[in-house]
């Protein structure tokens, strides 16, 4: 009986914590505040990286703002079907 009660409580806590994670896009995230850095420095005692497998990230404007509360987060899929009213 105690195990069933503990499992039920665990399930409730997990469900509540999962629901609380939504809407995190309405806050500025840590990666949005970072500045670009140079290449990775390889210590002398390690083998250098293969330059043919180098991935170049193109420069561009960074989004440093959160999603407004009036808009939905990207966690929600865009509408697939046309709205029947529109």
Residue frames as a rotation matrix with the C-alpha (Angstrom) as fourth column:
UNK 1
0.565 0.825 0.000 0.00
0.825 -0.565 0.000 0.00
0.000 0.000 -1.000 0.00
UNK 2
0.446 -0.478 -0.757 2.83
0.149 -0.794 0.589 2.39
-0.883 -0.375 -0.283 0.84
UNK 3
-0.620 -0.708 0.338 4.49
0.426 0.058 0.903 1.66
-0.659 0.704 0.266 -2.52
UNK 4
-0.119 0.673 0.730 1.30
0.977 -0.052 0.208 2.48
0.178 0.738 -0.651 -4.42
UNK 5
0.806 0.402 -0.435 0.94
0.516 -0.837 0.181 5.76
-0.292 -0.370 -0.882 -2.53
UNK 6
0.037 -0.887 -0.460 4.59
0.098 -0.454 0.885 6.64
-0.994 -0.078 0.070 -3.21
UNK 7
-0.663 -0.252 0.705 4.23
0.676 0.202 0.709 5.84
-0.321 0.946 0.036 -6.92
UNK 8
0.342 0.865 0.366 1.08
0.927 -0.375 0.018 7.94
0.153 0.333 -0.930 -7.12
UNK 9
0.721 -0.136 -0.679 2.80
0.234 -0.875 0.424 10.89
-0.652 -0.464 -0.599 -5.46
UNK 10
-0.381 -0.925 0.020 5.79
0.247 -0.081 0.966 10.51
-0.891 0.372 0.260 -7.78
UNK 11
-0.379 0.324 0.867 3.52
0.925 0.128 0.357 10.51
0.005 0.937 -0.349 -10.83
UNK 12
0.715 0.693 -0.093 1.74
0.698 -0.715 0.033 13.65
-0.044 -0.089 -0.995 -9.62
UNK 13
0.389 -0.655 -0.647 5.03
0.079 -0.676 0.732 15.47
-0.918 -0.336 -0.212 -8.99
UNK 14
-0.614 -0.646 0.453 6.35
0.475 0.157 0.866 14.52
-0.630 0.747 0.211 -12.43
UNK 15
-0.004 0.704 0.710 3.17
0.987 -0.113 0.118 15.69
0.163 0.701 -0.694 -14.14
UNK 16
0.842 0.322 -0.434 3.19
0.439 -0.875 0.203 19.01
-0.314 -0.361 -0.878 -12.31
UNK 17
0.049 -0.903 -0.427 6.87
0.055 -0.425 0.904 19.63
-0.997 -0.068 0.029 -13.04
UNK 18
-0.547 -0.203 0.812 6.33
0.768 0.266 0.583 18.82
-0.334 0.942 0.011 -16.72
UNK 19
0.425 0.795 0.433 3.54
0.881 -0.474 0.006 21.37
0.210 0.378 -0.902 -16.98
UNK 20
0.728 -0.173 -0.663 5.61
0.264 -0.822 0.504 24.02
-0.632 -0.543 -0.553 -15.24
UNK 21
-0.291 -0.944 0.157 8.34
0.502 -0.011 0.865 23.79
-0.814 0.330 0.477 -17.92
UNK 22
0.099 0.389 0.916 6.12
0.988 -0.146 -0.045 25.32
0.116 0.910 -0.399 -20.62
UNK 23
0.905 0.357 0.229 6.51
0.364 -0.931 0.012 28.98
0.218 0.072 -0.973 -21.50
UNK 24
0.360 -0.845 -0.395 10.25
0.598 -0.116 0.793 29.19
-0.716 -0.521 0.464 -20.95
UNK 25
-0.202 -0.437 0.877 10.64
0.961 -0.263 0.091 31.03
0.191 0.860 0.473 -24.25
UNK 26
0.709 0.533 0.462 9.20
0.426 -0.845 0.322 34.13
0.562 -0.031 -0.826 -22.59
UNK 27
0.791 -0.563 -0.238 12.52
0.002 -0.388 0.922 34.62
-0.611 -0.730 -0.306 -20.81
UNK 28
0.574 -0.702 -0.422 15.85
-0.754 -0.251 -0.607 35.61
0.320 0.666 -0.674 -22.38
UNK 29
0.974 -0.209 -0.087 17.93
0.224 0.946 0.235 32.43
0.033 -0.248 0.968 -22.47
UNK 30
0.483 -0.859 -0.171 21.61
0.057 -0.164 0.985 32.18
-0.874 -0.485 -0.030 -21.57
UNK 31
-0.188 -0.596 0.781 22.71
0.830 0.328 0.451 31.42
-0.525 0.733 0.433 -25.13
UNK 32
0.566 0.448 0.692 21.03
0.758 -0.614 -0.222 34.62
0.325 0.650 -0.687 -26.33
UNK 33
0.972 -0.201 -0.120 23.33
-0.104 -0.829 0.549 36.69
-0.210 -0.521 -0.827 -24.10
UNK 34
0.373 -0.898 0.235 26.63
0.515 0.410 0.753 35.15
-0.772 -0.160 0.615 -25.24
UNK 35
0.502 -0.345 -0.793 29.21
-0.698 -0.703 -0.136 36.75
-0.510 0.622 -0.594 -27.48
UNK 36
0.944 -0.195 -0.266 30.93
-0.060 0.690 -0.722 34.92
0.324 0.697 0.639 -30.35
UNK 37
0.509 -0.828 0.235 34.32
-0.372 0.035 0.928 33.43
-0.777 -0.559 -0.290 -29.55
UNK 38
-0.036 -0.648 -0.761 37.25
-0.997 -0.027 0.070 32.30
-0.066 0.761 -0.645 -31.65
UNK 39
0.260 0.064 -0.964 38.19
-0.467 0.882 -0.067 28.80
0.845 0.467 0.259 -32.67
UNK 40
0.994 0.090 0.056 38.66
-0.097 0.561 0.822 25.99
0.042 -0.823 0.566 -30.19
UNK 41
0.197 -0.976 0.092 42.19
-0.943 -0.214 -0.256 25.91
0.269 -0.037 -0.962 -28.78
UNK 42
0.870 0.029 -0.492 43.64
-0.010 0.999 0.041 22.39
0.492 -0.031 0.870 -28.91
UNK 43
0.695 -0.662 0.281 46.31
-0.463 -0.114 0.879 21.63
-0.549 -0.741 -0.386 -26.28
UNK 44
0.070 -0.790 -0.609 49.72
-0.996 -0.021 -0.087 20.71
0.056 0.613 -0.788 -27.64
UNK 45
-0.745 -0.434 0.506 49.57
-0.527 0.849 -0.047 17.16
-0.409 -0.301 -0.861 -26.29
UNK 46
0.095 0.835 0.542 46.37
0.085 0.535 -0.840 16.34
-0.992 0.126 -0.021 -28.26
UNK 47
-0.608 -0.229 0.761 45.95
0.725 0.231 0.649 15.56
-0.324 0.946 0.025 -31.94
UNK 48
-0.805 0.311 -0.506 44.62
-0.357 -0.934 -0.007 18.57
-0.475 0.175 0.863 -33.88
UNK 49
0.137 0.954 0.265 41.13
-0.028 0.271 -0.962 18.46
-0.990 0.125 0.064 -35.34
UNK 50
-0.460 -0.182 0.869 40.60
0.800 0.339 0.495 17.46
-0.385 0.923 -0.010 -38.97
UNK 51
-0.681 0.119 -0.723 40.07
-0.146 -0.989 -0.025 20.77
-0.718 0.088 0.691 -40.79
UNK 52
-0.909 0.372 -0.187 38.03
-0.147 0.134 0.980 19.09
0.390 0.919 -0.067 -43.55
UNK 53
-0.283 0.837 -0.469 35.28
0.791 0.480 0.379 18.35
0.543 -0.264 -0.797 -41.01
UNK 54
-0.907 -0.104 -0.409 35.15
0.331 -0.774 -0.539 21.91
-0.261 -0.624 0.737 -39.72
UNK 55
0.025 0.970 0.243 31.64
0.989 -0.060 0.138 23.33
0.148 0.237 -0.960 -39.40
UNK 56
-0.928 -0.331 0.170 31.39
0.326 -0.944 -0.060 27.03
0.180 0.000 0.984 -40.12
UNK 57
0.001 0.921 -0.389 28.57
0.920 -0.154 -0.362 28.90
-0.393 -0.357 -0.847 -38.47
UNK 58
-0.218 -0.094 0.971 27.65
0.730 -0.676 0.098 31.89
0.647 0.731 0.216 -40.61
UNK 59
-0.904 -0.113 -0.411 27.67
0.360 -0.720 -0.593 35.32
-0.229 -0.685 0.692 -39.02
UNK 60
-0.319 0.847 0.425 24.33
0.487 -0.238 0.841 36.98
0.813 0.475 -0.336 -38.64
UNK 61
-0.354 0.297 0.887 22.14
-0.650 -0.760 -0.005 39.07
0.672 -0.578 0.462 -36.43
UNK 62
-0.849 0.024 -0.528 21.46
0.348 0.776 -0.525 37.44
0.398 -0.630 -0.667 -33.08
UNK 63
0.186 0.948 0.257 18.05
-0.006 -0.260 0.966 37.40
0.983 -0.181 -0.043 -31.47
UNK 64
-0.814 -0.534 -0.230 18.61
0.257 0.024 -0.966 38.65
0.521 -0.845 0.118 -27.94
UNK 65
-0.547 0.708 0.447 14.95
-0.827 -0.538 -0.160 39.13
0.128 -0.457 0.880 -27.02
UNK 66
-0.829 0.351 0.436 12.46
0.104 0.862 -0.497 36.73
-0.550 -0.367 -0.750 -25.55
UNK 67
-0.660 0.702 0.267 9.17
0.496 0.140 0.857 35.84
0.565 0.698 -0.441 -27.18
UNK 68
-0.686 0.462 0.562 6.43
-0.620 -0.776 -0.120 38.29
0.381 -0.430 0.819 -26.09
UNK 69
-0.831 0.400 0.387 3.86
-0.097 0.581 -0.808 36.83
-0.548 -0.709 -0.444 -23.68
UNK 70
0.094 0.922 -0.376 1.13
-0.685 -0.214 -0.697 37.54
-0.723 0.323 0.611 -26.25
UNK 71
0.197 -0.105 -0.975 2.74
-0.888 0.403 -0.223 35.00
0.416 0.909 -0.013 -28.64
UNK 72
0.960 0.147 0.236 3.06
-0.229 0.900 0.372 31.25
-0.158 -0.411 0.898 -28.29
UNK 73
0.046 -0.977 0.206 6.40
-0.607 0.137 0.783 29.50
-0.793 -0.161 -0.587 -27.89
UNK 74
-0.177 -0.201 -0.964 7.83
-0.952 0.284 0.115 27.43
0.250 0.938 -0.242 -30.73
UNK 75
-0.889 -0.095 0.448 7.07
-0.281 0.885 -0.371 24.36
-0.361 -0.456 -0.813 -28.60
UNK 76
0.069 0.977 0.200 3.57
-0.041 0.203 -0.978 24.62
-0.997 0.059 0.054 -30.02
UNK 77
-0.563 -0.291 0.773 3.22
0.700 0.330 0.634 23.46
-0.440 0.898 0.017 -33.62
UNK 78
-0.842 0.298 -0.449 1.93
-0.441 -0.860 0.256 25.93
-0.310 0.413 0.856 -36.20
UNK 79
0.144 0.963 0.228 -1.64
-0.464 0.270 -0.844 25.44
-0.874 0.015 0.486 -37.43
UNK 80
-0.778 -0.432 0.455 -1.81
0.113 0.617 0.779 22.75
-0.617 0.658 -0.431 -40.12
UNK 81
-0.312 0.763 0.567 -5.38
0.950 0.253 0.182 23.02
-0.005 0.595 -0.803 -41.31
UNK 82
-0.741 0.127 0.659 -7.01
0.102 -0.949 0.298 26.21
0.663 0.288 0.690 -42.49
UNK 83
-0.868 0.485 -0.108 -9.28
0.010 -0.200 -0.980 27.82
-0.497 -0.851 0.169 -39.97
UNK 84
-0.451 0.768 0.455 -12.90
0.890 0.426 0.163 27.05
-0.069 0.479 -0.875 -40.91
UNK 85
0.452 0.649 -0.611 -13.92
0.616 -0.723 -0.312 30.62
-0.645 -0.235 -0.727 -40.10
UNK 86
0.146 -0.488 -0.861 -11.22
-0.375 -0.833 0.408 32.26
-0.916 0.263 -0.304 -42.23
